[in-house]
């Protein structure tokens, strides 16, 4: 009968589950384990240089957020509080957010977690670098004041050379007469 088939299927499924075990109890995976699994899966897919960067940075990210935190229990406020406790630099915060999103999306795609909906709540921090870039340039009057304040003629000449050519100090100091 139909009910006997359903019961038999349930019993068979239960026995199969007992034999092979549930797939590593996905909700029981820690962030460190997930990062390690992600790294192993990506090794053959990404460039060696990218893999090298990930190999060094993913463990650090796991330490910041908490290596023993269960990935099924992560949420946006917790992750942001851990990242903000580590750094206040917008560029670094945004990089950490991007990396944790990659790991969680990968885990979701591998059926290691049931939901990734909280990732949308991790918003990048506004970066005011453009405003800071404007502070890195001297106006003509400011440059003249700087040059006038340099007493050593060699240093004054070097500063003028750097300004006029756009050379960095290391590049200028590496120049030889043949250049």
C-alpha positions, 0 to 999 in steps of 0.5 A, a space after each residue: 500500500 501507499 502508506 507501507 511504501 512511505 514507511 519503508 522509504 523512511 526506514 531505508 533513508 534512516 538506515 542510509 543516514 546511519 551508515 554514511 552519516 549526515 554530510 558532516 552535520 553542516 550546521 556544526 562546521 566552524 568558520 575555520 573549517 569552512 575557510 579551510 574547505 573553501 581554500 582546498 576547493 579553490 586551490 585548483 580553480 584560482 591562480 597560484 598568486 591568488 591562492 597564496 593571498 587567500 591562504 594567508 588571509 582567510 585564516 586571519 579573517 577566521 581568527 578575527 571573527 572567531 575560528 570556533 564560531 559555527 557558520 550556521 549561527 553567524 549574523 551581520 551584527 556579530 560579524 560587523 562588531 568583530 571586524 570593527 573591533 579589529 580595524 577602523 579603516 574603511 578599506 580594510 573593513 570593506 575587504 573583510 566584508 567582501 571575503 566573509 561574503 565569499 566564504 558564506 556564499 560558497 558554503 551556501 552553494 555547497 549546502 553547508 548552511 541553510 541560509 545566507 540572507 543575512 549577508 545583505 545586511 553587511 553593507 560596505 563602509 563609506 570610504 572618504 579616500 577621494 576627499 583625502 587625495 585632494 589633501 595630498 597635493 600642493 598648490 603652487 603657492 604652497 609649493 613655493 613656500 616649501 621650496 623657500 623653507 628648504 635650506 640645503 640646495 641639494 635637497 631643494 634641487 631634489 624636491 624641485 626635480 620630484 615635483 617637475 617630473 612626478 618621480 618618486 623619491 626611490 626612483 629619483 635616488 636610483 637614477 645614475 648619470 647614464 640615465 
